[in-house]
Amino acid sequence: MELTRDAVARLVDHTLLKPEATDADVRELVAEATELGVLAVCVSPSMLPLRNTGDLVVAVVAGFPSGKHHSLIKGSEARLAVQQGAAEVDMVIDVGAAVAGDWNAVLADVITVREAMGDTAVLKVIIESAALLASPQGETAVVECCRAAERGGANFVKTSTGFHPAGGASVRAVELMAETVGGRLGVKASGGIRDADTARAMIEAGATRLGLSGTRAVLDGFPVSS
C-alpha cells in the first residue's frame, strides 16, 4: 500500500477517550473525522449513541483503561455498547493476569466479552504491550496474549490504552504481534503516535489500524498523492 494521506486515513480510529470529554467534544470529533476521511471514531461507551456519523465506523472501549474490571462487567459493557450502535469494541485484558503468566485467565476474559457482545461486532483486545514487555515475562507475554486473543474470538490485537505509565505502542511490540497473529487478525497500534514518521514505522512493522487522537497532525505528514 502506498502511504498517501488518504490511504493512511482509512486505517485510523480517530479517538477521544479523555475523562473530561463532553457531548460537544464528541460532536466535534465526529465532524473532524468526517472531514479527514478516517475509517472510525473511538469514544467512551457512555457517549453512545452517536449521531450524524454517516459512513464512520463507531468503536468504543470496555474495561478501560485498567482492565481490572470483572469479565462479566466488561461483557455487559460491550453488549450494551453494541446495542447502542457500536460496531467495534476495544477491550482491555487483565494486565496483571498476563504479567503473572496466567494465560487461561486472559483467554477466559476475552471469551466472556466475545460471548456477551455476539458475533456481529468487531472485537479488539488491548494487551498493554509496553507493560508486558517491561514485565518478567517480556516478549513471551505479548505473544501469549495475542494467542489467547485469537483463541478467544478476537478480530484484532491492540497495543495500548494510551493511559498506562509504561508507555504506548512500539515498533517491536507491533512486530511481535503481527508475527504471532500472522495476518489472521488485525493489529492496531495505539498510544503515543503523534507524527507521520511514527505512524509509518508502525504500519511498516505490521499495523493494520492506528489509534490516533492527534489525527490531523499525523495525516498532514503524508503526501496527498504518490
C-alpha positions in Angstrom: 0.0 0.0 0.0 1.3 3.5 -0.9 1.3 5.6 2.2 -0.6 8.6 1.0 -2.7 10.7 3.2 -6.0 9.2 2.1 -4.7 5.6 2.4 -3.4 6.2 5.9 -6.7 7.9 6.9 -8.6 4.7 6.1 -6.6 2.9 8.8 -7.4 5.4 11.5 -9.6 5.2 14.6 -10.0 8.9 15.4 -10.0 8.7 19.2 -11.4 10.7 22.1 -11.2 8.9 25.5 -10.4 11.8 27.9 -12.5 11.5 31.1 -13.5 15.2 30.7 -14.8 14.8 27.2 -18.2 16.4 26.7 -21.0 15.7 24.2 -19.9 18.8 22.3 -16.3 17.4 22.2 -17.7 14.2 20.7 -19.7 16.0 18.1 -16.6 17.9 17.1 -14.7 14.6 16.9 -17.3 13.1 14.5 -17.2 16.3 12.4 -13.5 16.3 12.2 -13.4 12.5 11.4 -15.7 13.1 8.5 -13.6 15.9 7.2 -10.4 13.9 7.5 -11.9 10.9 5.8 -10.8 8.4 8.5 -12.3 5.0 9.0 -13.7 5.2 12.5 -14.2 7.2 15.7 -13.4 5.6 19.1 -15.2 7.0 22.2 -16.1 6.1 25.7 -19.3 3.9 25.8 -21.1 6.5 27.9 -21.1 8.8 24.9 -23.3 6.4 22.9 -25.4 6.6 20.8 -23.6 8.9 18.4 -25.5 10.9 15.7 -24.6 12.1 12.3 -21.8 9.6 11.9 -22.5 8.8 8.2 -20.2 6.1 6.9 -17.9 6.3 10.0 -17.4 3.1 12.0 -18.3 3.6 15.6 -15.9 2.0 18.1 -15.9 2.1 21.9 -13.8 0.7 24.8 -14.6 -1.8 27.5 -12.9 -2.4 30.8 -11.0 0.8 30.1 -8.3 1.8 30.9 -7.2 -0.5 33.7 -8.6 -3.8 32.6 -9.2 -4.7 36.3 -13.0 -5.0 35.8 -14.7 -8.3 36.3 -15.1 -10.1 33.0 -18.9 -10.1 33.3 -18.8 -6.3 33.7 -16.6 -5.9 30.6 -19.0 -8.2 28.7 -22.1 -6.3 29.8 -20.4 -3.0 28.9 -19.6 -4.4 25.4 -23.0 -5.9 24.9 -24.8 -2.6 25.8 -22.4 -0.7 23.5 -23.3 -2.9 20.6 -27.0 -2.5 21.3 -26.4 1.3 21.2 -24.8 1.3 17.8 -21.1 0.4 18.3 -19.7 -1.7 15.5 -16.3 -2.3 17.3 -15.3 -2.9 20.9 -11.7 -2.4 22.2 -11.5 -4.4 25.5 -8.6 -4.2 27.9 -7.3 -7.5 29.3 -6.4 -8.0 33.0 -2.8 -7.0 32.6 -1.9 -8.4 36.0 -3.0 -11.9 34.9 -0.7 -11.6 31.8 2.2 -10.4 33.9 1.7 -13.4 36.2 1.6 -15.7 33.2 -2.0 -16.8 33.7 -2.9 -17.1 30.0 -6.0 -19.1 30.8 -7.4 -16.1 32.7 -6.6 -13.8 29.7 -8.4 -16.3 27.4 -11.4 -16.6 29.7 -11.7 -12.8 29.8 -11.7 -12.5 26.0 -14.2 -15.3 25.6 -16.6 -13.8 28.1 -16.6 -10.5 26.3 -16.9 -12.1 22.9 -19.9 -14.2 24.0 -21.6 -11.3 25.6 -21.3 -9.0 22.6 -22.1 -11.5 20.0 -20.5 -12.2 16.6 -21.7 -9.2 14.7 -19.3 -6.6 16.1 -15.5 -6.5 15.8 -13.6 -7.2 19.0 -10.2 -5.7 19.5 -8.1 -6.9 22.5 -5.8 -4.3 24.2 -2.8 -6.1 25.7 -0.9 -3.1 27.1 2.2 -4.1 25.3 4.6 -1.7 26.9 3.7 -3.0 30.4 4.1 -6.6 29.2 7.5 -6.0 27.6 8.7 -4.5 30.8 7.4 -7.4 32.9 9.4 -10.6 33.8 7.6 -12.4 31.1 8.8 -9.9 28.5 8.1 -10.8 24.8 6.6 -14.1 25.9 3.7 -12.2 27.5 3.0 -10.3 24.3 3.0 -13.5 22.2 0.8 -15.5 24.6 -1.7 -12.7 25.0 -2.1 -12.5 21.2 -2.6 -16.2 21.1 -5.2 -16.0 23.8 -7.0 -13.2 22.0 -7.1 -15.2 18.8 -8.4 -18.3 20.6 -11.0 -16.2 22.4 -12.5 -14.9 19.1 -10.9 -11.5 18.7 -10.6 -9.8 15.4 -7.7 -7.5 16.3 -5.0 -7.3 18.9 -4.2 -3.8 20.0 -1.0 -2.5 21.7 -2.1 0.0 24.3 -4.7 2.1 26.0 -2.5 5.2 25.8 -3.1 5.7 29.6 -0.5 3.3 31.1 2.6 4.9 32.6 4.8 2.2 30.9 4.0 3.9 27.5 2.2 3.2 24.3 2.9 1.5 21.0 6.4 0.5 19.9 7.7 -0.9 16.7 8.9 -4.1 18.5 5.5 -4.7 20.0 3.8 -4.4 16.7 6.3 -6.7 15.0 5.8 -9.3 17.7 2.0 -9.0 17.5 1.9 -9.2 13.7 4.2 -12.2 13.6 2.1 -14.0 16.2 -1.3 -13.5 14.5 0.1 -14.0 11.0 -2.5 -11.9 9.2 -5.4 -13.9 10.7 -6.2 -10.9 13.0 -5.6 -7.2 12.5 -3.1 -5.3 14.6 -3.9 -1.9 16.0 -1.1 0.4 17.1 -2.3 2.9 19.6 -0.7 5.2 22.2 2.0 7.9 21.6 1.7 8.0 17.8 1.9 11.8 17.2 3.6 12.2 13.8 3.8 10.7 10.4 7.2 9.1 10.9 6.0 7.1 13.9 2.8 6.1 12.1 4.7 5.0 9.1 7.0 2.9 11.2 4.0 1.2 12.9 2.5 0.4 9.5 5.7 -1.0 8.2 6.0 -3.1 11.3 2.7 -4.7 10.6 -0.1 -2.4 12.0 -3.3 -2.6 10.0 -5.1 0.0 12.1 -3.9 3.1 14.0 -5.5 4.7 17.1 -4.8 8.4 17.0 -6.0 11.4 18.9 -3.9 13.9 17.1 -5.0 12.6 13.7 -4.7 15.8 11.7 -1.1 16.3 12.6 -0.2 12.8 11.7 -2.0 12.8 8.3 -0.5 16.2 7.4 2.9 14.4 7.3 1.8 12.1 4.4 1.7 13.1 0.8 -1.7 13.8 -0.7 -0.8 11.6 -3.7 2.1 9.5 -4.9 
